[in-house]
Amino acid sequence: MAMVRALNRMTKAGMPESVRIA
């Protein structure tokens, strides 16, 4: 799932909100 990968990348950048959306 590319979406999960993109979310993980955003999280690494400093976006905990992405993890909540996942």
C-alpha positions in Angstrom: 0.0 0.0 0.0 1.8 3.1 -1.2 -0.6 5.2 1.0 0.8 3.6 4.2 4.4 4.2 3.0 3.6 7.9 2.2 2.0 8.3 5.7 5.1 6.8 7.3 7.3 9.2 5.4 5.2 12.2 6.5 5.3 10.9 10.1 9.1 10.8 9.9 9.0 14.4 8.7 7.1 15.2 11.9 3.4 14.7 11.2 1.9 12.5 13.9 -1.5 13.5 12.5 -0.8 11.2 9.6 -0.5 8.2 11.9 -3.9 9.0 13.4 -5.5 9.1 10.0 -3.9 5.7 9.1 
